[in-house]
Amino acid sequence: MPYQTRQQQAVLHCLERRPEESLSAADIAQELRREACSVGLATIYRQLERLESAGMVHKVNTPEGAYWRFCPNGSARRDCFLLKCQRCGRIRHLDCAHLQGLYEHLEQEHHFRVDPRGTLFTGLCDQCAGEEDAHGAR
């Protein structure tokens, strides 16, 4: 993404500063207001869509609404994906080439091409799985 507007840079920097969090457009607007950076909500949505198209952020659709998360791989368009814990709701960014075999299998045997950047795996994070194990629940 060669050219970035001031608003786009502000939105991207807001997400970069909180790489372990997924933020809504309203969260970003609130953060930018605290920094005395006036960017309207419609502009934030527009910039988020552009950043997602450029591969710089991930969009996570949830029952509560859309959230965005900084992608450390940026515009390199690598096959990264997200892991979401069903219990605590944390979302973790992951770049792992081991899934390439699965992607190839799905394409060759099932004629389905996976979009890794749009993939969200759900399950339990280590912490929540450990709590379940400690309480004997499975």
RONURO-157977 format. One line per 4 residues: number of its first residue (from 1); their letters; for each residue x, y, z of N, C-alpha, C, CB. Coordinates in pm, 1 decimal. Glycine has a CB too. Example, Ala and Ser with C-alpha at 12.3 -4.5 7.8 and 13.67 -1.06 7.14 Angstrom:
BEGIN
1> AS> 1319.0,-569.0,780.0,1230.0,-450.0,780.0,1320.0,-330.0,780.0,1130.8,-447.3,904.6  1285.0,-225.0,708.0,1367.0,-106.0,714.0,1290.0,3.0,787.0,1408.4,-59.8,572.5
//
This chain:
BEGIN
1> MPYQ> 85.1,-116.6,0.0,0.0,0.0,0.0,89.9,123.1,0.0,-96.9,-0.3,122.1  118.7,177.9,-116.4,216.0,285.3,-126.8,171.8,417.7,-65.3,248.6,306.8,-268.7  48.9,458.0,-85.3,4.1,588.8,-36.9,-98.7,569.3,73.3,-55.2,673.9,-152.2  -79.4,639.2,183.6,-176.1,634.9,293.0,-214.4,776.1,331.9,-119.2,558.7,414.7
5> TRQQ> -344.1,795.7,349.9,-390.9,925.7,396.9,-360.4,938.3,546.0,-543.5,943.8,369.6  -374.4,1059.2,596.4,-353.3,1083.1,739.2,-450.7,999.7,822.7,-369.8,1233.0,771.8  -576.6,992.4,777.0,-676.1,914.9,850.0,-642.1,766.1,848.6,-815.0,937.7,790.6  -598.1,716.9,735.1,-562.8,576.0,724.1,-444.3,543.1,814.0,-530.7,539.9,578.6
9> QAVL> -346.8,630.7,817.4,-231.4,611.0,905.3,-274.2,610.9,1051.2,-126.0,719.9,881.3  -364.8,699.7,1087.5,-411.6,707.6,1226.1,-482.8,578.7,1266.0,-505.5,828.4,1244.8  -569.2,526.8,1178.7,-641.2,402.3,1206.9,-543.2,286.3,1218.2,-746.0,373.4,1096.9  -450.6,276.8,1124.8,-352.6,168.0,1127.3,-265.6,175.6,1252.3,-264.7,172.2,1001.6
13> HCLE> -218.5,294.4,1288.3,-133.6,308.9,1406.5,-209.4,273.1,1534.1,-79.8,451.8,1416.0  -338.9,302.7,1537.0,-421.0,267.5,1652.4,-421.6,114.9,1669.5,-566.4,322.1,1635.8  -439.0,41.8,1561.1,-438.8,-105.1,1566.8,-298.8,-160.2,1594.5,-492.7,-163.4,1435.3  -197.4,-96.3,1538.4,-58.2,-141.1,1561.2,-19.7,-131.3,1708.5,39.8,-57.5,1476.4
17> RRPE> -68.4,-26.7,1775.4,-34.5,-7.3,1916.7,-101.0,-110.9,2007.9,-74.8,132.4,1960.7  -200.7,-179.9,1957.3,-272.8,-279.2,2037.7,-278.9,-412.0,1960.4,-417.4,-228.5,2072.8  -162.4,-470.1,1932.7,-156.7,-587.2,1843.9,-222.8,-713.1,1899.3,-14.9,-617.9,1812.8  -245.6,-717.9,2028.0,-307.4,-836.4,2087.9,-458.2,-822.5,2102.3,-246.2,-863.7,2223.3
21> ESLS> -514.5,-713.5,2050.9,-656.9,-687.3,2067.5,-726.9,-676.4,1933.3,-678.3,-560.3,2147.9  -854.1,-709.3,1934.1,-941.3,-686.0,1819.5,-1032.0,-570.2,1858.1,-1024.4,-815.5,1780.1  -1035.9,-468.3,1773.3,-1108.4,-345.5,1806.3,-1223.4,-321.8,1709.4,-1013.5,-225.5,1805.0  -1332.5,-268.9,1760.8,-1443.1,-228.0,1675.2,-1410.9,-90.0,1618.2,-1578.6,-226.6,1754.0
25> AADI> -1486.5,-48.8,1518.6,-1468.0,85.7,1462.8,-1495.9,189.9,1570.6,-1560.8,108.1,1339.8  -1593.4,163.5,1657.6,-1623.9,257.1,1767.0,-1507.8,264.8,1865.6,-1752.9,214.6,1840.5  -1442.3,151.2,1894.7,-1324.5,152.4,1981.8,-1215.1,239.6,1922.0,-1272.0,9.3,2004.5  -1195.0,225.5,1792.4,-1091.0,302.7,1723.2,-1126.4,451.3,1726.6,-1074.3,254.0,1576.0
29> AQEL> -1252.3,483.9,1701.9,-1295.2,624.3,1705.3,-1270.3,684.4,1843.0,-1444.5,636.7,1668.0  -1302.9,609.8,1947.0,-1282.5,657.9,2083.7,-1133.5,680.0,2112.3,-1341.9,558.1,2184.9  -1052.1,585.4,2070.5,-906.6,597.4,2090.9,-851.5,719.6,2017.0,-834.1,468.9,2042.6  -895.9,740.0,1894.2,-847.0,854.1,1816.0,-894.0,986.5,1877.1,-894.9,843.4,1669.5
33> RREA> -1015.8,988.3,1930.2,-1063.6,1110.2,1997.4,-976.0,1142.7,2118.0,-1211.1,1093.9,2041.8  -936.9,1039.6,2193.9,-849.1,1062.4,2310.0,-715.7,1121.3,2266.5,-825.8,931.1,2387.0  -674.6,1090.6,2144.6,-549.0,1143.4,2091.5,-569.0,1275.6,2018.2,-485.1,1042.0,1998.1  -688.4,1331.2,2026.7,-722.9,1457.6,1959.9,-709.1,1446.5,1808.5,-634.0,1571.2,2011.7
37> CSVG> -739.5,1330.4,1755.9,-738.1,1307.6,1610.8,-882.6,1289.2,1567.1,-649.4,1182.1,1571.3  -934.4,1388.2,1499.4,-1074.5,1386.3,1460.2,-1093.2,1309.1,1330.1,-1127.8,1529.0,1445.3  -1149.5,1188.1,1342.4,-1180.2,1105.7,1225.4,-1320.7,1051.5,1246.4,-1074.7,988.6,1205.4  -1409.2,1075.3,1150.4,-1546.9,1030.0,1162.1,-1559.3,878.8,1149.7,-1632.0,1096.9,1057.5
41> LATI> -1666.6,826.2,1203.8,-1688.4,682.2,1203.3,-1698.5,625.0,1061.3,-1814.3,649.3,1281.0  -1765.6,695.2,972.3,-1776.0,648.5,833.3,-1637.0,641.2,769.1,-1868.6,742.5,750.8  -1553.3,738.4,797.9,-1415.9,738.3,745.5,-1336.5,622.0,803.6,-1345.1,871.9,777.5  -1356.6,593.7,931.0,-1285.7,481.4,994.4,-1325.0,350.9,926.8,-1316.7,474.8,1146.7
45> YRQL> -1454.7,330.1,903.8,-1498.7,208.6,834.7,-1436.3,199.0,695.3,-1652.3,205.7,824.0  -1435.4,309.4,624.4,-1379.3,311.2,488.5,-1230.2,276.9,491.6,-1400.8,449.8,422.5  -1158.3,333.9,587.1,-1014.4,307.5,597.2,-987.6,163.4,640.8,-948.9,405.4,696.2  -1070.2,110.2,729.4,-1053.2,-29.0,771.5,-1072.2,-124.4,653.8,-1152.2,-63.6,883.9
49> ERLE> -1170.3,-97.3,570.9,-1193.3,-182.2,452.7,-1073.6,-175.8,357.5,-1322.6,-138.6,378.5  -1017.2,-58.0,340.6,-899.2,-44.0,254.4,-778.6,-116.5,313.6,-865.8,104.5,233.3  -760.5,-103.5,444.4,-648.9,-171.4,510.5,-666.0,-323.3,503.9,-637.3,-125.6,657.2  -789.3,-369.5,516.1,-815.2,-513.9,504.1,-784.0,-560.9,362.1,-963.1,-546.8,540.8
53> SAGM> -827.7,-486.5,263.1,-800.4,-522.7,123.4,-651.2,-527.9,94.7,-867.3,-423.7,28.8  -575.4,-442.5,162.6,-430.3,-438.8,143.4,-358.9,-546.3,226.0,-376.3,-300.8,180.3  -434.3,-620.2,308.8,-374.8,-725.7,389.8,-309.1,-676.8,517.6,-274.9,-798.8,309.4  -335.9,-554.9,556.4,-269.8,-498.7,673.8,-346.6,-523.0,803.1,-249.6,-351.3,654.8
57> VHKV> -475.1,-556.7,791.3,-556.9,-589.5,907.7,-645.7,-708.5,873.8,-642.8,-467.3,952.4  -688.0,-778.5,977.0,-785.8,-885.9,964.0,-919.8,-831.9,1010.5,-743.8,-1012.6,1046.2  -1025.6,-871.4,943.2,-1161.0,-838.9,987.8,-1218.6,-965.2,1050.9,-1251.6,-787.0,868.5  -1271.9,-951.1,1171.0,-1330.2,-1063.3,1243.1,-1478.3,-1033.4,1262.0,-1258.4,-1087.5,1380.8
61> NTPE> -1564.2,-1114.3,1201.1,-1708.1,-1097.4,1218.2,-1754.9,-1184.3,1333.5,-1784.6,-1132.9,1088.0  -1823.3,-1123.1,1427.9,-1873.6,-1193.9,1545.1,-2022.5,-1162.8,1558.6,-1794.8,-1153.3,1674.9  -2092.4,-1237.4,1641.9,-2233.8,-1204.4,1665.6,-2252.4,-1063.1,1722.3,-2295.4,-1306.2,1761.3  -2148.9,-1010.9,1788.9,-2156.4,-876.5,1845.3,-2123.9,-768.2,1743.9,-2063.1,-864.9,1962.4
65> GAYW> -2072.8,-805.5,1627.9,-2035.6,-709.3,1525.3,-1896.4,-736.1,1470.9,-2043.2,-568.7,1580.4  -1849.3,-646.0,1387.2,-1718.4,-661.5,1323.2,-1608.5,-600.4,1409.4,-1718.4,-596.5,1183.8  -1496.0,-668.1,1411.1,-1377.0,-621.2,1481.1,-1259.8,-633.0,1385.5,-1351.4,-702.1,1612.8  -1159.5,-548.7,1407.4,-1040.2,-551.6,1324.3,-919.1,-573.4,1411.6,-1025.9,-422.2,1242.8
69> RFCP> -819.8,-636.2,1351.5,-697.7,-670.4,1423.6,-578.7,-647.0,1332.1,-701.1,-817.6,1473.7  -474.5,-588.3,1386.7,-352.2,-563.5,1310.9,-290.0,-695.1,1265.2,-251.7,-483.3,1395.5  -240.3,-698.5,1142.6,-172.2,-816.1,1089.2,-23.5,-785.5,1080.1,-229.8,-856.8,949.6  57.6,-851.4,1163.7,201.2,-821.9,1161.0,269.3,-859.7,1029.4,269.3,-893.8,1274.1
73> NGSA> 204.6,-943.3,949.3,261.6,-979.2,819.0,234.9,-871.9,715.5,205.3,-1112.2,771.0  149.2,-780.0,748.6,120.7,-667.2,661.0,80.4,-707.7,522.6,238.0,-578.7,652.9  125.0,-631.9,428.4,84.3,-654.2,290.2,160.0,-768.8,224.7,104.1,-528.5,210.2  236.2,-845.6,301.4,309.3,-958.8,244.6,214.5,-1068.3,196.7,406.6,-1015.7,347.4
77> RRDC> 86.4,-1059.6,237.2,-18.8,-1153.8,194.8,16.1,-1298.3,228.7,-43.0,-1141.4,44.8  81.3,-1318.3,340.8,115.0,-1453.3,383.7,-9.1,-1524.9,432.5,221.6,-1450.7,493.3  1.8,-1653.6,441.2,-112.1,-1734.6,482.1,-126.0,-1739.3,632.9,-99.2,-1875.0,427.2  -164.1,-1628.9,690.3,-186.9,-1621.9,833.7,-336.5,-1637.9,858.3,-133.3,-1487.5,893.7
81> FLLK> -370.8,-1671.2,980.4,-509.8,-1689.3,1017.8,-524.6,-1657.2,1165.1,-558.2,-1832.8,986.9  -646.5,-1666.6,1214.8,-674.7,-1629.3,1353.0,-729.9,-1748.2,1430.9,-773.6,-1512.2,1357.9  -696.7,-1752.3,1560.1,-748.8,-1852.3,1652.3,-832.3,-1779.3,1756.5,-633.2,-1935.2,1719.1  -955.7,-1825.1,1779.5,-1042.5,-1759.1,1877.2,-1082.9,-1860.0,1984.9,-1168.7,-1698.5,1808.0
85> CQRC> -1060.3,-1822.3,2109.9,-1099.0,-1906.7,2222.7,-1249.2,-1891.5,2245.8,-1018.4,-1869.4,2351.5  -1318.1,-2004.1,2249.9,-1463.6,-2002.9,2269.3,-1502.8,-1963.3,2411.4,-1521.5,-2139.7,2236.8  -1411.7,-1975.5,2504.2,-1446.1,-1943.4,2643.2,-1414.2,-1797.2,2676.4,-1370.5,-2036.7,2739.5  -1289.3,-1755.3,2659.9,-1251.4,-1620.4,2702.5,-1265.2,-1517.4,2590.6,-1108.7,-1620.8,2753.7
89> GRIR> -1279.0,-1562.6,2466.2,-1298.8,-1471.6,2353.6,-1172.3,-1412.7,2295.1,-1386.2,-1362.1,2395.2  -1055.4,-1444.2,2355.6,-930.6,-1390.4,2300.8,-907.8,-1440.6,2159.0,-811.4,-1428.6,2390.0  -852.5,-1354.7,2077.7,-819.6,-1389.6,1939.8,-670.0,-1375.5,1923.1,-896.5,-1300.0,1837.3  -610.1,-1477.1,1866.4,-465.4,-1479.5,1848.0,-432.3,-1489.6,1699.8,-402.1,-1596.8,1925.9
93> HLDC> -338.2,-1410.3,1655.7,-291.0,-1412.0,1517.9,-185.4,-1521.6,1505.4,-233.4,-1272.3,1475.4  -191.5,-1598.8,1397.4,-96.6,-1707.7,1378.9,-54.7,-1716.3,1233.3,-156.8,-1841.0,1425.3  73.3,-1733.6,1213.4,129.9,-1754.4,1080.2,199.7,-1889.4,1085.0,229.8,-1637.5,1038.0  140.2,-1991.6,1022.9,192.5,-2127.1,1034.6,181.4,-2197.9,900.1,117.3,-2206.1,1144.3
97> AHLQ> 293.7,-2238.0,845.9,297.0,-2304.6,715.9,248.0,-2448.9,722.5,437.2,-2301.4,660.3  231.5,-2505.6,841.5,189.4,-2645.4,853.2,49.2,-2669.7,797.3,194.2,-2688.4,998.5  -31.5,-2566.7,785.8,-166.2,-2584.9,731.7,-168.7,-2590.7,579.3,-255.7,-2473.3,779.1  -55.6,-2562.5,516.7,-51.3,-2563.1,370.7,-96.8,-2697.9,314.7,90.1,-2530.8,321.7
101> GLYE> -58.7,-2808.1,381.2,-101.2,-2941.4,337.0,-252.6,-2956.8,339.0,-38.0,-3048.3,424.7  -316.1,-2902.7,442.2,-462.1,-2907.4,450.7,-524.4,-2826.0,337.9,-510.4,-2854.9,587.5  -472.1,-2706.7,313.3,-524.4,-2622.3,206.2,-514.4,-2694.7,71.8,-448.3,-2488.1,200.9  -399.0,-2757.3,46.9,-379.2,-2829.3,-79.1,-475.0,-2948.0,-90.0,-233.6,-2877.7,-91.0
105> HLEQ> -493.3,-3021.5,19.1,-585.4,-3134.3,18.4,-727.2,-3088.2,-14.3,-582.7,-3206.4,153.8  -772.6,-2982.4,52.4,-907.1,-2932.3,27.7,-925.4,-2887.9,-117.4,-937.5,-2816.8,121.6  -823.1,-2827.9,-172.5,-834.3,-2781.8,-310.8,-833.0,-2898.7,-408.8,-720.8,-2685.1,-343.6  -742.4,-2993.1,-389.6,-728.4,-3104.1,-483.7,-839.7,-3207.7,-470.4,-594.8,-3171.1,-464.0
109> EHHF> -872.5,-3244.4,-348.5,-968.6,-3352.9,-327.5,-1113.4,-3305.7,-317.0,-932.6,-3428.1,-203.2  -1133.1,-3183.6,-271.8,-1269.0,-3136.1,-248.7,-1303.9,-3013.3,-331.8,-1287.7,-3105.1,-103.0  -1209.7,-2970.2,-416.3,-1231.6,-2858.3,-508.2,-1279.6,-2733.3,-434.7,-1333.1,-2897.4,-615.5  -1208.1,-2705.3,-325.9,-1241.7,-2590.0,-242.5,-1113.5,-2518.5,-205.2,-1320.5,-2632.8,-115.2
113> RVDP> -1105.0,-2392.2,-239.1,-986.6,-2313.0,-209.7,-1010.3,-2227.0,-85.6,-949.0,-2224.8,-330.3  -931.6,-2249.6,17.5,-943.3,-2177.4,143.7,-874.7,-2041.4,132.5,-882.3,-2259.6,259.6  -938.1,-1941.0,190.2,-875.7,-1810.1,204.2,-817.5,-1804.5,344.9,-978.5,-1692.4,178.5  -686.8,-1832.0,362.1,-629.3,-1835.9,496.5,-650.3,-1707.0,573.7,-482.5,-1865.5,488.2
117> RGTL> -642.8,-1592.9,507.8,-656.1,-1465.6,578.4,-798.1,-1442.6,626.6,-613.2,-1351.0,489.0  -892.8,-1516.1,571.9,-1030.5,-1503.7,616.6,-1072.0,-1619.1,706.2,-1122.9,-1495.4,498.0  -974.7,-1697.8,750.0,-1003.8,-1817.3,829.4,-992.6,-1788.6,978.4,-909.4,-1931.2,790.9  -1094.2,-1830.9,1051.5,-1096.8,-1815.6,1196.6,-1123.2,-1953.5,1256.2,-1205.9,-1710.8,1242.4
121> FTGL> -1024.1,-2007.6,1325.5,-1040.5,-2135.2,1394.6,-1088.4,-2106.9,1536.3,-907.3,-2217.3,1395.4  -1185.9,-2184.1,1583.2,-1232.8,-2168.2,1720.0,-1199.8,-2292.7,1800.5,-1384.0,-2140.1,1723.2  -1181.2,-2273.9,1927.6,-1147.0,-2382.3,2018.5,-1116.9,-2322.5,2155.2,-1025.9,-2464.9,1965.3  -1025.5,-2384.9,2227.6,-987.4,-2335.3,2359.3,-839.6,-2298.5,2360.4,-1017.7,-2440.2,2468.1
125> CDQC> -808.6,-2183.4,2416.8,-668.7,-2143.4,2433.5,-606.4,-2230.7,2542.7,-656.9,-1990.7,2469.8  -475.6,-2226.8,2553.6,-406.3,-2307.7,2654.6,-457.7,-2281.4,2795.3,-257.4,-2280.8,2649.5  -478.3,-2155.1,2827.4,-521.9,-2119.5,2961.7,-660.5,-2177.4,2991.8,-523.3,-1967.1,2978.2  -755.2,-2160.3,2901.3,-890.5,-2210.4,2924.5,-894.6,-2363.2,2920.4,-987.1,-2152.5,2820.6
129> AGEE> -816.6,-2424.4,2832.4,-810.1,-2570.4,2826.9,-751.5,-2624.3,2956.4,-726.2,-2617.3,2706.1  -651.1,-2554.7,3011.5,-591.2,-2594.8,3138.5,-690.2,-2585.8,3252.9,-470.2,-2509.3,3168.8  -774.9,-2482.6,3250.7,-877.4,-2468.2,3353.6,-978.9,-2582.0,3344.9,-948.2,-2332.4,3340.4  -1016.1,-2619.6,3222.8,-1108.6,-2731.3,3204.4,-1047.4,-2860.1,3256.3,-1146.6,-2746.5,3056.5
133> DAHG> -920.3,-2883.1,3221.5,-851.9,-3003.7,3267.1,-843.5,-3008.2,3418.4,-712.4,-3011.6,3207.3  -817.5,-2893.2,3480.7,-805.7,-2886.5,3625.8,-938.1,-2916.4,3695.9,-755.5,-2749.8,3667.2  -1048.5,-2881.1,3628.9,-1180.6,-2903.8,3688.4,-1243.9,-3034.4,3640.6,-1273.1,-2787.4,3655.8  -1172.3,-3107.4,3555.1,-1221.4,-3235.9,3508.4,-1330.4,-3227.7,3403.1,-1271.6,-3312.9,3622.8
137> AR> -1354.5,-3110.7,3350.1,-1457.5,-3095.9,3245.2,-1394.6,-3115.3,3109.1,-1526.4,-2956.9,3252.9  -1467.0,-3173.8,3021.8,-1420.4,-3191.6,2883.3,-1532.3,-3170.9,2789.5,-1360.0,-3328.7,2861.3
//
